[in-house]
Amino acid sequence: MALELHIVTPEGEVVRGPVQSVVLPGTEGDFGVLPGHERFLAPLRIGEIEVKRMDGQVYYGAIAGGFVEISDDHVVVMVDACERAENIDVARAQRAKAHAEEALESLKRETADSTSFRVQEHALQRALIRIQVAAKSHGL
């Protein structure tokens, strides 16, 4: 038995096909999806996605927040961004991390508005998860 996985970003479909299982970063914690899962709709946070393909290989990706809908062994992941581990530019992610850390420190000193601080926190989280996922051996 298989799940039909669809990962969609504003740029289009990133992944489509049968898989054995998926682990997603929910806002309340990570959760796994197997065939026969109950109907479910949940928000997702910035984090790592783990996909076990039908051949047993496990692949990883970095996603930016969004939602997942699970229904009748179909898993539809709608996110702002999804990068396969092998496609992540680690040097670029390191630069983004450094930039976000500097901006956060500056905002703390200047007591800037909370919106700017949240934007930089989001950028830092994305950079950190991209670096973590890039260290994995396989991409989606």
DADAZI-V181980 format. One record per residue. PSI is psi in degrees with one decimal (* if undefined). OMEGA is omega in degrees with one decimal (999 if undefined). Layout:
PSI	OMEGA
PSI	OMEGA
This chain:
142.0	-175.7
159.8	169.1
146.8	172.7
111.8	-176.6
132.3	173.5
123.0	173.2
122.7	-174.6
135.7	174.0
172.6	176.1
-23.7	179.1
-12.3	179.2
-171.2	-177.8
131.3	-178.9
-40.7	-178.2
140.8	174.2
125.7	176.7
174.6	-178.9
140.3	177.1
160.7	176.3
-40.7	-177.0
164.0	178.5
138.5	171.4
127.4	-174.1
152.3	178.6
89.8	177.5
160.4	178.8
-21.6	178.5
6.3	-179.7
164.3	179.6
148.4	177.1
149.9	-179.8
152.8	178.2
125.6	176.7
163.7	175.5
142.1	-179.4
5.1	-179.7
144.7	176.4
153.3	173.7
136.5	-168.5
140.0	173.3
126.7	-175.6
147.2	172.5
149.9	179.4
148.0	176.6
173.7	171.8
130.2	-179.6
-168.7	-177.4
138.1	173.2
137.5	177.9
127.4	-177.5
126.3	174.6
112.1	-178.4
171.3	-178.3
-26.7	179.0
1.6	178.4
-11.4	177.7
142.0	177.5
131.1	-178.4
156.0	-174.9
154.9	175.1
163.7	176.1
130.6	178.6
152.4	171.3
153.4	-172.2
155.4	179.9
-142.4	-177.8
157.9	172.2
140.5	172.9
127.5	179.3
126.7	-179.0
127.2	175.4
49.6	179.2
23.3	171.6
130.7	178.0
114.1	179.0
115.4	-179.7
117.1	179.9
109.1	-173.8
161.4	178.7
-34.3	-179.7
150.7	175.7
124.6	178.6
131.0	174.5
147.1	-176.6
-44.5	-175.8
-13.2	-179.6
-2.9	-177.6
127.7	175.8
101.0	-174.5
-40.7	179.7
-42.6	177.9
-41.4	178.5
-37.9	177.3
-40.2	177.6
-41.4	178.7
-39.9	177.7
-49.4	-179.2
-43.1	179.5
-45.3	-179.5
-40.5	178.5
-42.7	177.4
-44.3	-179.7
-40.8	178.5
-42.4	178.8
-41.9	178.0
-43.2	-180.0
-35.3	177.2
-43.5	-178.7
-38.7	-175.3
-3.3	-175.3
52.1	179.6
172.2	-179.0
154.2	-174.7
-24.9	179.0
-45.7	179.1
-40.4	179.7
-44.2	179.8
-37.7	178.4
-43.8	-179.9
-35.0	174.9
-42.2	178.2
-44.5	179.3
-40.0	178.7
-43.8	178.2
-44.4	179.2
-44.5	-179.6
-43.8	-179.1
-43.1	-178.9
-34.6	178.3
-41.5	178.1
-44.0	179.7
-45.7	-177.5
-35.4	179.8
-25.9	179.5
-13.2	179.4
155.8	-173.1
-22.6	-176.9
154.1	174.2
178.2	179.6
*	999
